[in-house]
Amino acid sequence: MEQIKNKNLTMILIGIGIVIFMSTLDSSIVTVALPVLSKALHTNMSLINWVVTMYLIVMSSTLMIFGKLGDKYGKIKFFKWGTLLFVVSSALCALSVSWLTLIISRSLQAIGAAMTMATSNGIIVEVFPDSRRGQALGWMGSFVSLGGIIGPSIGGILLNFFPWHIIFWLNVPIGIIATFLLFKYLPSNLDQKYASQGFDLTGSVLLVIGFTSMFVGILLSQQLGWADWRILTMTIVGLILLIILYRYEAKQNEPILPVNLFKNKWFTMQLLACFMVFIIDFFFDVIAPFYLQNARGFSPLFSGFFLLIFPVVQLFVAPISGNLADKHDPFKITLIGLAIISFGQIFYVISGLNNTILIFAVGAALAGLGNGLFHSPNNVLVMSNVSQKDYGSAGSVYSLARTVGMVVGSAMSTTLLFGSMSILDGSRVKSYIPSKPQLFIDGMHITFGLSCAISVILLIGIFVWHRRSSK
């Protein structure tokens, strides 16, 4: 194994990174294509939204299952087959001729994505030596964040020049390259398998139903509002089932959800920090296109390139952050990253209708810098605080925290934005009002002000917790 590590680590990292990038990219790239898809497939926006919703629901509800199966039968095996499934189902998405076939294909695509997301971190930790592990996990954090944030930008740019099928066809040649690299440089004899007494079927059922119910409630709240009884019912039922799942899993010898991991305070605290940062990130992801295109009147093409500032800065910073995490205290680096993220929110708050767009650009650049510094050492702290037999489960929990953070951030940002606009206007506001641009700006200031407060509270909370736990 040592010889394979030294010779092929870079190719392994590229192969895994490409797949993870595509998996997270497809959770967000489709959002900008929804109006086009609605028209092309002759269906309404309410139904076509399930193209995004179904992907997130299936991926998040199966992550833990594939993490556990990866620990039992081999993470590399699951990663490879997940990659193949993702590539084939991407082609099926591009060939879809109806709403139903696209939804089915997206569900298969999400299963492939879950198989790769659940096992990637575990493979990195097992295959890479200590001296390069932080850098490798840093790249993984970059690929995940880059895929999630860059999706609307890439989608908007591509749809300016090509039909909607391009957002799915894009995965096929790239996925084939990744598959070749994985099958050539990541042999299955590297797989670390751990004996297990059985499979937790009851826990799996509770997990799937609980997350599906909660996610459907959260995602549809953006269309129907939280006052709708169906939204409240689904969300509450989902939360209750997940609480039952937690209590049930605590008594199992081979739980699908490794609740014993949460007894590790370092693991839990860093997982919470990751979850909260993804919530904060998706405030920008949701609100920035409204600000750039509606309030400031920039073209979709310009907005798409502008939104690349955040992920491009992060992409350059993350490997440096990973190197620093290998040589210095990764916790201190996460604090610096959080501080920069918090500071960057201020530039969003002071952006308006008439001042220079460079102010908003500085905020995006600082967000990229802060995220680049935060995610790599955060990933290291999470994975270094679990035993080797739990790498797959810990990796899938980490991926789940990121996915849930994306969904909660998206739902929370729209709820706060249009809720604050409704209060300011004295009437129900559900979308941008062209005749009242300042109303949107005021709502944006309140929403970004709250996200700034969340990031500051997170920074202070983690710092205080660390000081107390170190005594």
N, C-alpha and C positions, 0 to 999 in steps of 0.2 A: 504493500500500500504506500510505503514511503516513496518508492521509485515513481509510482504513478502521480503522487502528489507533486513532486518536484518538477516533473516533466509537463504535466497537463493542467495545472491549476488554473492558469489564465483562460484556457479554452473552456474548462468546466464552468468557470465564473461567467464567461460570456454567454454560454448556452443557457444556463439557469436564469441569468439576468434578462435575456431576451424574452423568455417565456413569462417570467413574472411581470415584466413591463407590459406585455400584451394582455395578460390576465387582468391587470388593474386598469389598463387603458380602455378595455372594452366595457368597464363599469361606468365610464363617463363619456366616451366619444360619441355614443349613440344619442345622447341628449339633444345635441344641436341638429340631428337629422330627423327628429320626431315629426316636425311639420311636413317635411318632404316625404317621409315614410307614410304618414297619414294619407296624403294625396295619392301616392303611387299605389298603395295597397287598398285604396277605396274604403277607409275606415275612419272613425272619429278619433279625436285626440285622447279621449278617455280610455279607449281600448288600446291605442298604440303606445300609451304610457307603460303598458305591461311589458313592452320590449325591454325597458330599463328595469322595471320593478322585478320581473321574474328572474332576471340575471342575478340581481342582488340577493333575492330571497333564497334561491337555490344554492348559490355559492355559500352564503353565510350559514345556512342550516345544515350543510354537509361538511363544512370545514373540520369540525371536531371528529366526525366519523372517519374521515380519511386520514386525519392525524393519528388516530388510534390504530387504524388498519395498517398505516405505514410503519408504525413501531413494531407491529406484530409480524407483518409479511415482507417488509422491506421498503424503505422510503424511496430509494432510487427507482425501483420497479414501478411504484405508483406515480412517481414524477414523470417517467418516460411515457407510460400509457396515458396519463393525463394530458401530456403535450400532444400526443397523436390525436386524442379525442377532441382537443381544443381546435387543432388545425382542420380536421375533417368537418366538425360542426360549424366552423367559420365559413367554409365553402358552402355548406348547406344553408347558412343564413343568407349568403350572397345570392344563392339560387332560389330563394323563397319567392313564391308567387302570391302568397296570401298571408294575412295576419296570423292565422293559426299555425301554418308551417314555420313562420319566422319565430313564433313563441316557442314551439317545440325545439327548434334548432338552437335557440338562445338558452334553453334549459340544459341541453346537452353541452353547450359551450361552457355554461356555468359549472357543470359537474367536472369538466376537464380543468377549468380554472381552479376549482376547489382542491382537486387532487394535487395540483402543483403548488398552490399557495400553502397548503397544509404541511407539505414535506420539505419545502425549499430551505428554510432556516436550519432544520435538523440535519440536512445533507451538508450544508456549509459548515456547521459546527463539527460534524464527524470527519469530514474529508480534509478541511484546512487545518494546518498546524497553528499553535497558539500565536506565533509571531505574525501571521497573516490573517487571523480570524477576524479581528476588528475591522480591518480594511475590507475584507470580503463582505461582512455583514453590513458595512457602511454602503457598499455598492448596492446590496439588496434593498436597503432602506431607500436609496436614491431611486432605484428602478420602480419601487412601489409608489413612492410619492410622485415621481415624475409621471407615471402612468395615470394616476388618479387626477392630478392637476392639469396635465397637458392635453387630456382628452378633448375638451371643448375647443381648444385652440386648433389642434390638428384637424378635428372634424370640420370646423368652420372653414379652414383653409382648403381642405380637400373638396368640400362640397361647392366651393366657388368654381371648380374646374371639372369635376367628375360627377356622374350619377351616384346615388346613395349606396350602390353595391360596393363601391371602393372601400368603405370603412370596414367591410368584412373581408373582401379579397386581399386587403393589405396584410392580413394575418397569415395567409397561405404561404407565399414565398419566404417570408421571414421565419415562419414556424418550421418550414422544411429545413432551413439552414440550422435552426436551433436543434431540431430533431437529429440531424446528421452529427452535430457536435456532441450531443448527449450520448448517442449510441456509440460513437467512436471513442470519446474520452472519459465517459463515466460508466465503466463496466459494472454490471450488477454484483460482481463478487466483492465490491466494496460495501455492499449493503450490510448494515448492522441490524440483526433481528433479535427481538426479545420475546422469550417464552411467555405465553399468556394462557390462562385457564379457559377463556371463552370470550364471547362477544356480548356486550351489554345492550341487548335488544330493547329492553324497556326504557333505558336511558336515552337510546337513540331516537325512539319514537317521541318521547317527551321533548327532546331537543328540537327535532324537526318541526313538530306542531307548535311548540312554544315560540320558536324564532319566526316561523312563518306567520303566525297570528300577530306577533308584535311588529314585525317588519311591514306587513300589509297595512296595519293601523297607522304606523308612522309615515309610510310613503304616501298613502292615500289622503293623509291629513292635509297635504299640500293642495289637494284639489277640493276636498269636501269641508275642511276646517275641523278643528278639535271639538267643536260643539256638536257635531254629528254623532248620534248615539252608536252608530255602527263602528265608527273610528275608536271611540272610547271603549266599547265592548271588546273589540279585537285586541287593542293595546293592553287593556287590563287583564284579559284572559291569558295573553301571551306572557305577561309578567308573572302572573300567578303560577302558570305551568313551569316557568323557569325557576321560580323559587322552590316549587315542589321537586324539580329536577335536582337542584343544589342539595336539598335535604336528603333526597334518595341516594344520590351519588356518594355522599359522605359515608354511607354504610356499605358500599360495594367494594369488593376486592379488586375488580378490574373495571373501573368506571369509564364511561365514554367522555365525561367531563372530569378531568383530574383535579378535584376540589382541594386535594392536599397541597397542590402548588400554591394556592392562595394563602396557605399558612406561612409561606415565605414572604415576609414583609417587603423585602427588596423587590422580589418578583412582582408582587401586587402593586406596589407604589409606582414602579416604572411602567407597568402595563396601564395603569390609570393615567399616567402622564402621556403616554402614547395616544390613548383614546381621546384625551382632552385636546391634544395638539391637532389631531385630525379633525375634530369638531371646529376648532378655530380656523384651520386651513380652508374648510369648505364654506365658511362665511364668505371668504374672498372668492372662491370658485363660483358661488351662486350670484353674488351681488355685483361683482366686477363687470360682467357682460352687460347688465342693465345700465350701470353707470357709463360705460364707454359708448355703447351703441344708442341707448335711449336718451340719457341725460345730456351727453356731450356730442352726440350725432356722428360719431366715427363709424366708418364702414365695418362690416363683419370681418373683412380681410385684415384691416388695420388692427381691429380688436384682437383677432386671432394671434397676430404677431406680437402685440403688446402683452398678451397673457402668457407669452413664452418667457417673459422676464423672470418670473418666480421660479419655474422649474429649471431653466438653464443655469441660473445662479446656484441653485441647490445641487445640480448635477456636478458642477465644478468643485463645490465646497465639500460634498459628502466624502469623497475618497481621502481628502486631507484630514477631515474629521475622524475617519476610520483609522488612519495612521496615528493620529494623536491619541485615540482611544487605546491603541496597542502599547503606547509608550507612557501615557500619563493617566491620571485618575479620570475615568470616563464620566463619573458623576459630575465633576466640576465643569466638564465640557457641555453636558446637558443643561446645566444652569445658565451658562453663557448663552447657549442657543435660545433658551426660553426667554432670557432677558432681551435679546435682540428681537425675537418675535413680538414681545409685548411692546417694545419701543416702536416697531414698524407699524403697529395698529394706529398709532397717533397720526401718521401721515394719511391714512384713510379717512380719519375723522375730520381732518382739516381740509380735505379736498372738496371742491365745490363746483359750481357751474362756470365760473369765470376765471379762476386761477389756473396757472399752468398745469398741464397734465403730468409734468415732471414730478410734481409732489406725489401723485398716486404711483408713479413709476418707482420712486424711492421707497415707498412702502412695500411694493411688490418685491423689489430687490432685497430689502431687509428681511422680508418674510422668507425668501429663498435662502439667504445667508443663515438665518436663525434655524430654519428647518434642516439645512445641510449640516449644521453643527450639532443639532439635537438628535436626529434619528439614528445615526451610526452608533454613537456610544450608548444610546438608549437600548438599541438592539443587542449590543454586547452585554449590558447589564441584565437584561431579561434572560438571555440564553445562558449566561455564565452562572446563573443562580439556580439551575435545575440539574438533576442527575442525568447521566447519559441515556438511560432507558426512557426518559421523559422528553427527549429532544423533539420528537414528532408532535406530541401532545402540546408541549409548550409553544412550538412554532405555530401550530394551528390556533391556539388561544391568542397568540400575538396577532396573527392575520385576522382573526375574528374581531379583535379590538379595533384594528384599523378600519375594517369594513363597517362595523357598527358606528364608528366615529364619523365616517363619511356620510352615512345615512342620517344620523342624528344631526350632524352639522348642517346638512342640506335642508332638512325639515325645520330645524330650529331657526336658521337664518331667514327663511321665507316667512315663517310664523312671526318672528320679531319684526321683520321689515314691514310687512303689510299690516301687522297688528298696530305698530307705532304710527304708520301712515293713517290708519283708520281712526285712531284716537286724535291725532292732530287735525284731521279733516272733519271729524264729527260724523262720518258715515262709513259704511263698509267698503273697504278698498281691497280688491283682489288682484290687481295688476298695475303696471305703470300707467299713469294718466298723462298723456302728451301735453295737455293744457296746463298741467300743474307740475312742472319739473322740480320746483323748489320743494314741493311736498315730498318727492322721492329723496332729494338730498337730505332733508331733515330726518326722514326715516332711516336713511343710510347712516347718518351720523350717530343716531341713537343705537342702531344695531352694531356698528363697529365699535362704539363706545362700550357696549356690553361685552363684546368679544375681547376687547382690550382688558376690561375688568376681570374677565375669566382667566386670561393668560397671566395677569399680575397675581391674582389669588393663587393660581396653580404654582407660580414661581415661589411665592412667599411660603405657601403650604409645604412644598417639597423641601425647601431650605430649612424651615423650622423642624420638620419631621426628621431630617437628617441630623440636625444638631442634637435633638433629644435622643435619637436612637444611638448616637455615637458616644453618649455619656455612660 
